[in-house]
Amino acid sequence: MDIAALSMAMSTTQLKQQSSLAVMDKAMHNAESDGNQVVEMIEKSIPHPNLGSQVDLKG
């Protein structure tokens, strides 16, 4: 294999590796964002701890 072909093969491999890492980084960022949104949604859905614990029977 000559030098030019070897250089092209190494360059192609490096490009594939960089693009794979970029896609993985984007996926990790999206997963983290989605996880934060789920935690926020769960925190908002938890009712107040004293809400509904007492019944007013006066009338």
N, C-alpha and C positions, 0 to 999 in steps of 0.2 A: 504494500500500500504506500503510495507516495505521500509526501508532506502535505500537499494541498487537500487531498482526500481525507487524511487524518485530521487536519485542521477543521474541515467542514463537518466531519462526524462529531468532533468534540464540541464545536460551536452549536450544533443541533441538539446535542445532549444537554448542554448547559442551558439553552433556551427552553427546552422541555422542562428541565428541573426548576428553572425560575418561574415559569408559568404555572407549574403545579403548586409551588409554594405560594404564589399570589392567590390562586384559587382557594387553597386551604386557609390562608389568612383571612380571606373574605368570608368563607364559610364559618370560621371560628368567630369572627366579629358578629356575623348575623345570629349565630347561636347564642352568643353572650347577650346581645340586644334582646332577642326573643325571651331568654331566660329572665332578664331584668323586667320585662313587660309582664311576664307571668307572675313573678313575685309581687309586683306592684298591684296587679289585678287581684291576687289573693288577699293582699293586705287591705285593699279597699272593700272586699266582699265580707270580711269578718265584722260582724255587728259589734256594737258597743257592749262591753262585758256586763253592764247593769241593765241593759235594755231587755224588758220582758221578764225580769226576775221578780217583780212585784205586781200584784193585782189590786186595784183600788176597788173595794167593795162598798164604799159609802155611796149612798144614793139619794 
